[in-house]
Amino acid sequence: LSLGEAKNLPTYPGPNKMRDCYCTVNLDQEEVFRTKIVEKSLCPFYGEDFYCEIPRTFRHLSFYIFDRDVFRRDSIIGKVAIQKEDLQKYHNRDTWFQLQHVDADSEVQGKVHLELRLSEVITDTGVVCHKLATRVLECQGLPIVNGQCDPYATVTLAGPSRQVSEAKKTKVKKKTNNPHFDEVFYFEVTRPSSYNKKSHFDIEDVDEVDKMEIRVDLWNASNLKFGDEFLGELRLPLKFLRQSSSYEAWYFLQPRDNGNKSLKPDDLGSLRLNVVYTEDHVFSSDYYSPLRDILLKSADVEPVSASAAHILGEVCREKQEAAIPLVRLFLHYGRIVPFISAIANAEVKRTQDPNTIFRGNSLTSKCIDETMKLAGMHYLQVTLKPIIDEICQVHKPCEIDPVKLKDGENLENNRENLRQYVDRIFTVITKSGVSCPTVMCDIFFSLRESAAKRFQGDLDVRYTAVSSFIFLRFFAPAILSPNLFQLTPHHPDPQTSRTLTLISKTIQTLGSLSKSKSANFKESYMATFYDYFNEQKYADAVKNFLDLISSSGRRDHKSIEQPILLKEGFMIKRAQGRKRFGMKNFKKRWFRLTNHEFTYQKSKGDHPLCSIPIENILAVERLEEESFKMKNMFQVIQPERRVLYIQANNCVEAKDWIDILTKVSQCNKKRLKVYHPSAYLNGHWLCCKATADNTPGCTPCTGGLPANIQLDIDGDRETERIYSLFNLYMPKLEKMQEACGSKSVYDGPEEEEYSTFIIDDPKETYKTLKLIIEGVGTLEQEHAQYKRDKFKKTKYGSQEHPIGDKSFQTYIRQQSEISAHSI
């Protein structure tokens, strides 16, 4: 997601009129991300990106704009809610969305499980009447109002010729948004008539029943003076019980029916968003073998332009699209270095001028960018994070453009502040060579060798080939936008952003080793400032650093010994009960995970209250909600069955913590094979009811993630992504096949329409294309068969597909159009 900006927000009713706003990203109503606060603005600019794996089903992706209030609860200005099935409409394009009002009706979510039974009852006098039994079984995913949910349901039978019968009410279920009610309510549908009758309804009764409806309303029991809050409703006409006298199904709750009053929406302003949403259906590994084998052989194909991976780069609209899954796949199978060496070598051979080496957005440069981002993330954290944090917190003035100086600022002081920052960052970078990940060093070695061989007369090309990546495309962008590289949680404020821009420009120029440095700057104030760094010692330091990170076979052990911070943040934990009579209550703590230990303390920077060495983590698993009636909980299991129960802030964060804790502890020798998915409470395990607290687990542990801390990659998923791309660009693959045929047959002047592809060897390329098209075709058939089978087995009204599920109704429509199977 890219959260751009909001505009034309309504003015604040006070004299100032401005607002302090922030935006949240929510799955349905669960907040998973929050932007920084932009103060005193009605058109706040956020410029923040957020990426997440979605760990659960959802109906809406929602964005709320809040106005911060120092004294009271922050107030909601408005929201944008995009239905899951509509996400594809806005895929990867900037769109302005109107903000909508937020009220109880717009916040409806969740589903309800009902059973209805219509039966004839013969009274003592032999008279027949009809009764309706309505059983409210349970609800799931109700909205949480003001941090809590104490739900109850009311059930009413309504019809045109009768007064609305009295609402019957379930018990209130405290502190849960997944309540189990299992209560039955009886309603009299037709009254006994004065004559004997053993048959079904008479005509009047049938009409009467057809017009009746049963209504179920969900409420949050509130102790506020405003009364209970509406959570959603369901209206069901009784006429569908004519075919069958009993009916049981799940339904999505709906907003209140306001009698079709069309409310004129106030203009609450709008929000600019760019959403990229992908959904891949991944089969088991053996399905992908043919396509995966063709891709993994890419590094060995001669010429490399005839390989499957290179062809993917040729047909995709943007090289980035191809680079992301390719890099992840090759990293997963340990083939990234030979693959990048092969495509880089081919690109260097096509380059005419050493000054333009690796300057374009080619497949090579995009693949190296992606590899550095994945493999070098912790390298960046260790190298740059401490000083970037200081720059963001201290706010030293560093503006050196005389035109932009603020009142009271001194140009010389600002220059000195900036010079010190540049010097410190330059020093930490050039001294960090020993920490550079091995995979990056191996790639830089092959770039250096290719460039030196191709341009033997240029002695500097061996450096510029490497610096064009490590400085221009790795360190400089990370300094410029630290939030994109997980160095800061938010986009920095304007003043800090300007400081980082000036530092980034200077570091980029220092690393580029170009001959006339000052001429690089359009702005005279930058050229003047750069004179500080026109000393030989800076160029020597860059060359030494580049030599170190691009030397072959460098295997460094020091970088493994220093702890790398992997993740930190506040969560809620339950005391582990180490003291026999101690309280086992829940407390908020600051958690910190390095590749050595998992600790928590009262707040950031305090002395740890508890430290768990990584080798003592025997399993990390989700905890069932019923244990403590709390969502997003997980457990860290230690020796002697000691368990730490932790609650994360939301489902995305819970998944992140579970994944990374599992990864770092994956190679522990004593890892458990089984665990208890629920807690041990009141003398027994809630899951298997065993009474001894040291009973072995009752459920197999999940896991099987790769042990490499830096990379959690699923090779099958990346192959599925590549299949999807090939399938999407099938017309281009066929066009490329035609081009190969045309070139190999005529070998005359190249036809205009085929000249967009790089084809060095038409015969080899044609062979590879044939294999790709066959492999994609087979997978396409598997997907179609899977959809048909799933369609046959799917029941509308089941827990997975409740009645009222628009995306499922669309799916049914599509399937019935393409399938001979009837519903």
C-alpha positions in Angstrom: 0.0 0.0 0.0 1.1 3.5 -0.7 -0.7 6.1 1.5 -0.3 9.3 -0.4 -2.2 12.3 1.0 -5.6 13.5 2.0 -7.1 16.8 0.8 -10.0 19.1 1.7 -10.6 17.6 5.1 -13.5 19.5 7.0 -12.2 22.3 9.1 -12.0 22.1 12.9 -14.9 23.9 14.6 -12.5 26.0 16.8 -10.8 29.3 15.9 -7.7 27.6 14.6 -9.6 25.4 12.0 -6.6 23.2 11.4 -6.3 19.5 12.4 -3.6 17.1 13.5 -4.4 14.0 11.5 -3.1 10.4 11.0 -4.4 7.5 8.9 -4.8 3.9 9.9 -4.9 0.8 7.7 -7.4 -1.9 8.8 -8.4 -5.4 7.8 -12.1 -5.0 8.4 -11.8 -3.1 11.7 -8.5 -4.5 13.0 -5.8 -1.9 12.8 -2.6 -3.2 11.2 -0.7 0.0 10.5 -0.7 3.7 11.5 1.0 6.6 9.8 2.8 9.5 11.5 0.7 12.5 12.7 0.7 15.5 10.3 0.1 18.6 12.4 -1.9 21.7 11.6 -3.2 20.7 8.1 -6.4 20.0 6.2 -4.4 18.5 3.3 -1.9 16.2 5.2 0.8 14.5 3.1 1.8 11.0 4.5 3.9 9.5 1.7 4.1 6.2 3.6 4.3 2.6 2.3 3.1 -0.5 4.0 3.6 -4.1 2.9 2.1 -7.1 4.7 1.2 -10.7 4.2 -2.5 -11.0 5.0 -2.8 -13.8 7.6 -6.6 -14.3 7.7 -9.7 -13.9 5.6 -11.2 -10.4 5.4 -14.1 -8.6 3.6 -12.9 -5.0 3.5 -9.6 -3.2 3.4 -10.4 0.0 5.3 -8.5 3.3 5.9 -9.6 5.7 8.7 -8.5 9.3 9.1 -8.3 10.4 12.7 -8.0 13.8 14.3 -5.7 13.6 17.3 -7.2 15.0 20.5 -4.9 15.5 23.4 -7.6 15.4 26.1 -10.2 13.0 24.8 -10.4 10.0 22.5 -9.1 10.8 19.0 -12.1 11.5 16.7 -12.7 9.8 13.3 -13.1 12.2 10.4 -14.1 9.6 7.8 -13.0 6.3 6.2 -12.5 4.6 2.9 -13.5 0.9 2.7 -12.6 -1.2 -0.3 -14.3 -4.6 -0.7 -11.9 -7.5 -1.2 -13.4 -8.3 -4.6 -12.9 -4.7 -5.8 -9.2 -4.5 -4.9 -8.3 -5.7 -8.4 -10.0 -2.6 -10.0 -7.6 -0.3 -8.3 -4.5 -2.6 -8.6 -1.3 -0.6 -8.8 -2.7 2.8 -9.8 -3.0 6.0 -7.9 -6.7 6.6 -7.0 -8.5 9.4 -5.1 -11.2 8.0 -2.8 -14.0 10.1 -1.2 -14.0 9.8 2.6 -17.3 8.3 3.9 -19.1 8.8 7.2 -18.3 6.3 10.0 -21.4 5.2 12.0 -22.8 2.0 13.4 -24.2 1.0 10.0 -20.9 1.5 8.1 -19.0 -0.6 10.6 -21.1 -3.8 10.4 -19.0 -6.9 10.0 -19.1 -10.6 11.1 -21.5 -13.5 10.5 -24.2 -15.3 12.4 -25.2 -19.0 12.4 -29.0 -19.7 12.5 -31.3 -22.6 12.4 -35.0 -22.1 11.7 -37.8 -24.8 12.0 -41.4 -24.3 11.1 -43.7 -26.9 12.6 -47.4 -27.7 13.0 -48.7 -28.0 16.5 -52.1 -29.6 17.3 -53.7 -28.0 20.4 -55.7 -29.9 23.1 -58.9 -29.1 21.2 -57.5 -30.7 18.0 -56.9 -27.3 16.3 -53.7 -26.8 14.2 -51.4 -23.8 14.5 -47.9 -23.1 13.3 -44.9 -22.3 15.4 -41.5 -21.1 14.4 -38.4 -22.1 16.4 -35.4 -19.9 15.8 -32.1 -21.1 17.2 -29.2 -18.6 17.4 -26.1 -20.7 17.6 -23.1 -18.4 17.4 -21.5 -15.4 15.7 -18.0 -14.8 14.4 -15.9 -11.6 13.8 -18.3 -9.0 15.3 -16.9 -5.5 15.4 -15.2 -4.3 18.6 -16.7 -1.0 19.9 -14.4 1.3 21.9 -12.0 -1.6 22.6 -14.6 -4.1 23.8 -17.4 -6.4 22.7 -20.2 -7.7 25.0 -22.7 -9.0 22.5 -26.3 -10.2 22.7 -28.9 -10.9 20.0 -32.6 -10.0 19.8 -35.0 -12.0 17.6 -38.3 -10.6 16.3 -41.0 -12.0 14.0 -42.7 -9.3 11.9 -45.5 -9.3 9.4 -47.9 -6.8 7.8 -51.1 -7.9 9.6 -49.7 -8.2 13.0 -48.1 -5.9 15.5 -44.3 -6.6 15.7 -44.0 -9.3 18.3 -41.9 -8.6 21.3 -38.2 -9.0 20.8 -36.7 -12.0 22.5 -33.2 -11.6 23.8 -30.2 -13.9 24.3 -27.9 -13.7 27.3 -25.0 -11.2 27.0 -21.7 -12.8 26.3 -18.9 -10.8 27.9 -15.6 -9.8 26.3 -15.8 -11.8 23.1 -16.6 -11.0 19.5 -17.1 -14.7 18.7 -20.0 -15.4 21.1 -21.6 -18.9 21.4 -25.3 -18.4 22.3 -27.1 -21.6 21.3 -30.5 -20.3 22.5 -33.9 -21.2 20.9 -36.9 -18.8 20.7 -40.4 -19.9 19.7 -42.9 -17.7 17.8 -46.6 -18.3 16.9 -46.9 -17.9 13.2 -50.6 -18.8 12.5 -53.1 -18.8 15.3 -55.6 -21.7 15.8 -58.7 -21.2 13.7 -62.1 -22.0 15.0 -62.5 -25.2 12.9 -60.6 -28.4 12.8 -57.9 -28.7 10.2 -55.2 -31.3 9.7 -53.8 -30.0 6.5 -51.2 -27.3 5.9 -52.0 -23.5 5.9 -55.2 -22.3 4.3 -54.9 -19.7 1.6 -54.9 -16.7 3.9 -52.4 -18.3 6.2 -50.0 -19.0 3.2 -50.1 -15.3 2.1 -49.6 -14.2 5.7 -46.5 -16.5 6.1 -45.1 -15.3 2.8 -45.1 -11.7 4.0 -43.6 -12.4 7.4 -39.9 -12.1 8.2 -37.7 -13.1 11.1 -35.3 -10.4 12.2 -32.1 -11.0 14.2 -30.3 -7.9 15.6 -26.9 -8.0 17.2 -26.0 -5.4 19.9 -23.1 -4.5 22.1 -24.3 -4.2 25.8 -23.0 -0.8 26.8 -23.0 0.8 30.2 -22.8 4.2 28.6 -25.8 6.6 28.9 -26.3 6.5 25.1 -27.6 2.9 25.2 -26.5 -0.3 23.5 -24.6 -0.1 20.2 -25.9 -1.7 17.0 -23.6 -4.3 15.5 -25.6 -5.6 12.6 -28.9 -7.2 11.5 -30.3 -10.0 9.5 -33.8 -10.1 7.9 -35.1 -13.4 6.5 -38.5 -13.9 4.8 -40.3 -17.0 5.9 -41.4 -17.9 2.4 -38.3 -20.0 1.8 -39.4 -22.3 4.6 -42.3 -23.4 2.3 -40.0 -25.8 0.5 -38.4 -27.3 3.6 -39.7 -26.9 7.1 -36.2 -26.5 8.6 -33.2 -24.5 7.5 -29.7 -24.0 8.9 -27.0 -21.7 7.5 -24.4 -19.0 8.2 -25.2 -15.4 7.1 -23.2 -12.2 6.8 -24.7 -9.5 9.0 -26.0 -6.5 7.1 -26.2 -2.7 7.9 -29.6 -1.4 9.2 -32.3 -0.9 6.7 -33.0 2.8 6.9 -36.1 2.7 4.8 -34.1 3.6 1.7 -33.6 7.2 2.9 -30.9 8.6 0.7 -28.7 10.7 3.0 -26.8 13.5 1.1 -23.2 12.8 1.9 -21.2 15.7 3.4 -18.0 16.4 1.7 -15.4 15.0 4.1 -12.5 15.3 1.7 -10.6 12.5 -0.1 -7.6 10.2 0.3 -5.1 9.2 -2.4 -4.1 5.5 -2.3 -2.2 3.0 -4.4 -3.0 -0.6 -3.6 -1.2 -3.6 -5.0 -3.0 -6.8 -4.0 -2.0 -10.3 -5.3 -3.6 -13.6 -4.4 -1.9 -16.8 -5.5 -3.3 -20.3 -5.1 -0.3 -22.5 -4.5 -0.2 -26.2 -5.2 2.1 -28.7 -3.6 5.7 -28.8 -4.8 5.5 -31.6 -7.4 3.1 -29.6 -9.6 5.8 -27.0 -10.2 8.8 -29.3 -11.0 8.7 -28.9 -14.8 8.5 -25.1 -14.7 10.9 -24.7 -11.8 13.5 -26.9 -13.5 13.5 -24.7 -16.6 13.9 -21.6 -14.5 16.7 -22.9 -12.3 18.7 -24.0 -15.3 18.7 -20.4 -16.6 22.3 -19.6 -15.4 23.6 -22.5 -17.5 21.8 -21.7 -20.8 24.0 -20.4 -23.6 23.3 -17.6 -24.4 21.6 -16.5 -21.2 19.1 -14.4 -23.3 17.6 -17.8 -24.3 16.9 -18.8 -20.7 13.4 -18.9 -19.1 14.3 -16.3 -16.4 15.7 -13.8 -19.0 12.6 -14.4 -21.2 10.4 -13.5 -18.2 12.2 -10.2 -17.9 11.6 -9.6 -21.6 7.8 -10.1 -21.6 6.9 -8.4 -18.3 5.7 -4.8 -18.5 8.2 -3.8 -15.8 11.5 -5.6 -15.0 10.7 -5.2 -11.3 7.7 -7.5 -11.7 10.0 -10.3 -13.0 12.9 -9.6 -10.6 11.1 -10.0 -7.3 9.9 -13.7 -7.7 13.1 -14.7 -9.7 15.5 -13.4 -7.0 13.5 -15.1 -4.2 13.4 -18.4 -6.1 17.1 -18.4 -7.0 18.0 -17.3 -3.4 15.9 -20.2 -2.0 17.7 -22.8 -4.2 21.1 -21.2 -3.7 21.5 -20.3 -7.5 21.3 -16.5 -7.3 25.1 -15.8 -7.8 25.5 -17.8 -11.0 22.2 -16.4 -12.4 23.1 -12.8 -11.7 26.7 -13.4 -13.0 25.3 -14.7 -16.2 22.8 -11.9 -16.9 25.3 -9.2 -15.8 28.0 -10.6 -18.0 25.6 -10.5 -21.0 24.7 -6.9 -20.2 28.3 -5.8 -19.9 29.0 -7.3 -23.3 26.2 -5.1 -24.8 27.5 -1.9 -23.0 29.5 0.4 -25.2 30.6 3.1 -22.8 32.1 2.2 -19.4 30.5 5.4 -17.9 27.0 4.0 -18.4 27.7 0.5 -17.0 24.6 -0.8 -15.0 22.9 2.6 -15.2 19.7 1.5 -16.8 16.7 -0.3 -15.3 17.6 -3.6 -16.7 16.8 -7.1 -15.4 20.3 -7.3 -14.0 20.1 -4.1 -12.0 16.6 -4.8 -10.7 17.6 -8.4 -9.6 20.7 -7.0 -7.8 18.5 -4.3 -6.1 16.1 -7.0 -4.9 18.9 -9.3 -3.7 20.5 -6.4 -1.7 17.1 -5.5 -0.2 16.5 -9.1 0.9 20.0 -10.2 1.9 21.3 -6.8 3.1 18.4 -5.7 5.3 20.2 -6.6 8.6 23.5 -5.2 7.2 21.7 -1.8 6.8 20.2 -2.1 10.3 23.6 -2.7 11.9 25.4 0.0 9.8 23.0 2.9 9.4 20.2 2.6 12.0 21.9 4.1 15.1 22.9 7.3 13.3 19.6 7.7 11.3 17.8 7.4 14.6 19.9 10.2 16.1 19.3 12.4 13.0 15.5 11.9 13.4 15.5 12.6 17.1 18.0 15.5 17.5 16.7 17.8 14.6 20.0 19.7 14.1 19.6 22.4 11.5 21.5 21.3 8.3 20.0 23.5 5.6 22.9 24.9 3.4 20.8 26.5 0.6 21.1 30.3 1.5 17.6 30.8 -0.1 15.9 28.2 2.3 17.6 29.4 5.5 15.1 30.0 8.4 15.3 33.2 10.5 18.0 32.9 13.2 19.9 30.1 11.4 23.6 30.4 10.7 24.8 29.1 7.4 28.3 28.2 8.7 26.8 26.3 11.7 24.5 24.4 9.4 27.3 23.4 7.1 29.3 22.1 10.0 26.3 20.1 11.3 25.9 18.5 7.9 29.6 17.9 7.4 29.7 16.0 10.7 26.8 13.8 9.8 28.2 13.1 6.3 31.6 12.3 7.8 30.1 9.9 10.4 27.9 8.1 7.9 30.7 7.9 5.4 33.0 6.4 8.1 30.4 3.8 9.3 29.8 2.7 5.7 33.5 2.4 4.6 34.4 0.6 7.9 31.5 -1.9 7.5 33.0 -4.1 4.7 33.5 -7.1 7.1 29.7 -7.1 7.8 28.6 -7.1 4.1 26.6 -10.4 3.5 28.6 -13.1 1.6 26.0 -13.4 -1.2 26.4 -9.6 -2.0 30.2 -9.9 -2.0 30.1 -12.9 -4.4 27.8 -10.9 -6.8 30.1 -7.8 -6.6 33.1 -10.0 -7.3 31.6 -11.2 -10.6 30.5 -7.7 -11.6 34.0 -6.4 -11.0 35.6 -9.2 -13.1 33.1 -8.8 -16.0 33.6 -5.0 -16.1 37.4 -5.2 -15.9 37.6 -7.8 -18.7 35.3 -5.9 -21.0 36.9 -2.4 -20.5 40.6 -3.3 -20.0 41.7 0.3 -20.7 39.6 1.8 -17.9 41.3 1.1 -14.5 38.4 2.6 -12.5 35.6 0.5 -14.1 36.2 -2.3 -11.6 35.2 0.2 -8.9 32.3 2.0 -10.6 30.6 -1.3 -11.6 30.3 -2.1 -7.8 29.8 1.4 -6.5 26.9 1.9 -8.9 25.1 -0.7 -6.7 26.4 -0.4 -3.2 26.4 3.4 -3.0 23.9 4.6 -5.6 21.3 1.8 -5.2 21.7 0.6 -1.7 23.1 3.1 0.9 22.0 6.4 -0.8 18.3 5.3 -1.2 18.3 3.9 2.4 19.5 7.2 3.8 17.0 9.1 1.6 13.9 7.0 2.5 14.8 5.1 5.7 11.2 4.0 6.1 11.3 1.9 2.9 14.3 0.0 4.3 12.7 -0.6 7.8 15.2 1.8 9.4 12.4 4.1 10.7 8.8 3.3 11.2 7.5 6.4 9.4 8.5 8.8 6.6 10.6 11.4 8.4 9.3 14.9 9.0 10.1 17.6 6.3 13.1 19.1 8.1 14.7 15.7 8.8 13.8 14.6 5.3 15.7 17.6 3.8 18.8 16.8 6.0 18.7 13.1 4.8 18.4 14.3 1.2 21.5 16.5 1.5 23.5 13.6 3.2 22.3 11.1 0.5 23.4 13.3 -2.4 26.8 13.8 -0.9 27.3 10.1 0.0 26.2 9.1 -3.6 28.8 11.5 -5.1 31.5 10.3 -2.7 30.8 6.7 -3.7 30.6 7.3 -7.4 34.4 8.1 -7.8 33.7 10.4 -10.7 36.6 12.6 -11.9 35.1 16.1 -11.5 33.0 15.9 -8.4 31.8 19.5 -8.1 30.5 19.5 -11.6 28.1 16.7 -10.5 26.0 19.2 -8.7 23.5 21.5 -10.4 23.3 23.7 -7.2 26.3 25.9 -6.5 25.8 25.5 -2.7 26.3 21.7 -3.0 29.4 22.2 -5.0 30.8 24.6 -2.4 29.9 22.2 0.4 31.5 19.3 -1.4 34.9 21.0 -1.3 35.2 19.7 2.2 35.4 16.2 0.8 37.8 16.8 -2.1 40.6 15.0 -0.4 42.4 11.9 -1.5 41.7 10.1 1.8 38.0 9.9 0.9 38.6 8.3 -2.5 41.1 5.9 -1.0 38.6 4.9 1.7 35.9 4.2 -1.0 38.4 2.1 -3.0 39.5 0.1 0.0 35.9 -0.6 1.0 35.0 -1.6 -2.6 38.0 -3.9 -2.8 37.0 -5.6 0.5 33.4 -6.3 -0.5 34.2 -7.5 -4.0 37.1 -9.8 -3.1 36.5 -13.5 -3.9 35.9 -16.1 -1.3 35.7 -13.6 1.6 34.0 -15.5 4.4 33.6 -13.4 7.5 32.8 -14.7 11.0 32.9 -11.5 13.0 29.6 -10.3 11.6 27.9 -13.4 13.0 29.3 -12.9 16.5 27.7 -9.5 17.1 24.0 -9.7 17.9 21.8 -8.5 15.1 18.5 -6.8 16.2 15.7 -8.6 14.3 12.6 -7.2 15.8 11.3 -5.2 18.7 8.1 -3.6 20.0 5.5 -3.5 22.8 3.3 -6.6 23.4 1.3 -8.0 26.3 2.6 -11.0 28.1 1.2 -13.3 30.9 3.4 -14.0 33.9 4.9 -17.4 33.6 4.1 -18.3 37.2 7.7 -18.9 38.3 6.7 -17.9 41.9 4.4 -20.4 43.4 1.9 -17.8 44.8 2.7 -15.0 42.3 0.0 -13.3 40.2 -0.4 -14.7 36.7 -1.6 -11.4 35.3 -1.1 -9.7 31.9 1.4 -6.8 31.5 2.6 -4.7 28.7 6.3 -5.1 28.0 8.9 -4.1 25.5 10.1 -7.2 23.6 13.4 -7.4 21.8 14.7 -10.3 19.6 18.3 -10.6 18.4 19.9 -13.7 16.8 21.2 -14.5 20.3 18.2 -14.0 22.7 14.6 -13.1 23.1 14.1 -10.6 26.0 11.5 -8.3 27.5 11.8 -5.2 29.7 9.4 -2.7 31.2 10.1 -0.1 28.5 12.6 0.5 25.7 16.2 0.8 27.0 15.5 -0.7 30.4 17.4 -3.7 31.9 15.8 -7.0 30.7 13.4 -8.6 33.2 13.6 -11.9 31.4 16.0 -13.3 28.8 15.4 -16.5 26.8 18.4 -17.7 24.9 17.5 -18.7 21.3 18.6 -22.3 21.9 15.9 -22.5 24.7 13.0 -21.8 22.3 11.6 -25.3 21.6 8.5 -24.2 19.7 6.5 -21.0 18.8 2.9 -21.6 18.0 -0.5 -19.7 17.9 -2.7 -19.9 21.0 -6.4 -20.6 20.6 -8.6 -17.7 21.5 -10.7 -19.6 24.0 -7.7 -19.9 26.4 -7.9 -16.3 27.6 -10.7 -14.8 25.4 -7.9 -12.7 23.7 -7.1 -12.5 20.0 -3.7 -12.6 18.3 -2.0 -14.6 21.0 0.9 -17.0 20.6 3.1 -19.1 22.9 6.9 -19.5 23.2 7.6 -22.9 24.7 10.8 -23.5 26.7 12.4 -26.4 28.4 10.5 -28.2 31.3 7.2 -27.2 29.5 7.5 -23.5 30.7 5.4 -21.4 28.4 5.4 -17.7 27.8 2.0 -16.5 26.5 2.1 -13.3 24.5 -0.5 -11.1 22.8 0.5 -9.0 19.7 -1.3 -5.8 18.7 -2.9 -7.2 15.6 -3.0 -10.3 13.3 -0.2 -9.1 11.0 2.2 -8.4 13.9 1.4 -11.7 15.5 2.3 -13.5 12.2 5.5 -11.5 11.9 6.6 -12.4 15.4 5.7 -16.1 15.1 7.5 -16.3 11.7 10.7 -14.7 12.9 10.9 -16.5 16.2 10.3 -19.8 14.4 13.1 -19.0 11.9 15.7 -18.1 14.5 15.0 -21.3 16.6 14.5 -23.6 13.6 17.8 -25.4 14.1 17.5 -26.0 17.8 18.3 -29.6 18.5 15.5 -30.2 21.1 12.7 -28.6 19.1 9.3 -30.1 20.0 7.3 -32.3 17.6 3.9 -31.7 19.4 2.4 -28.9 21.5 -0.9 -27.9 23.2 -2.8 -25.3 21.1 -4.7 -24.1 24.3 -3.5 -23.1 27.8 -3.3 -25.1 31.0 -6.0 -23.5 33.2 -7.9 -24.7 36.3 -6.0 -27.9 36.5 -6.3 -29.2 32.9 -5.3 -28.5 29.3 -8.3 -26.8 27.6 -7.5 -28.6 24.3 -7.2 -32.3 25.3 -8.5 -32.1 28.9 -5.4 -33.9 30.2 -4.9 -33.0 33.9 -1.1 -33.3 34.3 0.7 -30.0 33.3 3.7 -32.0 31.9 1.5 -34.1 29.5 3.1 -34.1 26.0 1.3 -31.9 23.4 -1.8 -33.2 21.6 -1.2 -31.4 18.2 1.7 -31.6 15.8 3.9 -28.5 15.7 3.8 -26.3 12.6 7.2 -25.2 11.3 9.4 -26.4 8.5 10.5 -22.8 7.7 14.0 -22.3 6.4 16.6 -21.8 9.1 18.2 -18.7 7.4 17.1 -15.7 9.5 17.2 -13.3 6.7 15.2 -15.2 4.1 11.8 -16.8 4.7 11.0 -17.9 1.1 8.5 -20.4 -0.2 9.9 -21.7 -3.5 6.6 -23.1 -4.6 4.9 -19.8 -4.0 7.5 -17.9 -6.0 7.1 -20.4 -8.9 3.3 -19.9 -8.8 3.9 -16.1 -9.0 6.1 -16.7 -12.1 3.5 -19.0 -13.6 0.9 -16.2 -13.1 3.1 -13.7 -14.8 3.8 -16.0 -17.8 0.1 -16.7 -18.0 -0.7 -12.9 -17.9 1.8 -12.1 -20.7 1.0 -15.2 -22.8 0.3 -13.0 -26.0 3.9 -11.6 -25.7 5.4 -15.1 -25.3 3.6 -16.1 -28.5 4.8 -12.9 -30.2 8.3 -13.7 -29.1 8.0 -17.3 -30.5 6.9 -15.8 -33.9 9.9 -13.4 -33.8 12.2 -16.4 -33.2 10.6 -18.3 -36.2 10.9 -15.2 -38.3 14.6 -14.6 -37.5 15.7 -18.2 -37.9 13.8 -18.7 -41.2 14.6 -15.4 -43.0 17.6 -14.1 -41.0 17.0 -11.0 -43.1 16.1 -7.5 -41.9 14.4 -7.7 -38.5 10.7 -7.0 -38.6 9.7 -3.9 -36.7 7.1 -5.5 -34.4 9.6 -8.1 -33.2 12.5 -5.7 -32.5 11.4 -5.1 -28.8 12.9 -8.5 -27.7 16.5 -9.4 -27.1 17.0 -12.6 -29.1 20.6 -13.6 -29.5 20.0 -17.2 -30.6 16.5 -17.7 -32.2 16.7 -21.6 -32.1 17.6 -21.9 -28.4 15.1 -19.2 -27.4 12.4 -20.9 -29.4 13.1 -24.2 -27.6 12.9 -22.6 -24.2 9.7 -20.7 -25.2 8.1 -24.0 -26.3 8.9 -25.6 -22.9 7.6 -22.5 -21.0 4.3 -22.4 -22.9 3.8 -26.2 -22.3 4.6 -25.9 -18.6 2.2 -22.9 -18.2 -0.5 -24.7 -20.1 -0.3 -27.7 -17.9 -0.5 -25.6 -14.7 -3.4 -23.6 -16.2 -5.3 -26.9 -16.6 -4.6 -27.9 -13.0 -5.9 -24.6 -11.8 -9.1 -24.9 -13.8 -9.7 -28.5 -12.6 -9.0 -27.4 -9.0 -11.6 -24.5 -9.4 -14.2 -26.9 -10.8 -13.7 -29.4 -8.0 -13.8 -26.7 -5.4 -17.0 -25.3 -7.0 -18.7 -28.7 -6.8 -17.8 -29.2 -3.1 -18.6 -25.6 -2.0 -21.8 -25.1 -0.1 -23.4 -21.6 -0.1 -24.4 -20.9 3.5 -21.5 -22.8 5.0 -19.1 -21.1 7.5 -16.6 -20.4 4.7 -19.2 -19.0 2.3 -22.0 -17.4 4.3 -25.2 -16.2 2.6 -24.6 -12.6 1.6 -21.0 -13.1 0.4 -20.9 -11.0 -2.8 -17.5 -12.3 -3.8 -18.8 -15.9 -3.7 -21.9 -14.9 -5.7 -19.7 -13.4 -8.4 -17.6 -16.6 -8.3 -20.7 -18.7 -8.8 -21.7 -16.6 -11.7 -18.3 -16.9 -13.3 -18.2 -20.7 -12.7 -21.7 -21.3 -14.1 -20.7 -19.3 -17.2 -17.6 -21.4 -17.8 -18.7 -24.7 -16.4 -21.2 -27.3 -17.5 -21.9 -28.2 -13.9 -25.1 -26.8 -12.5 -25.3 -25.6 -8.9 
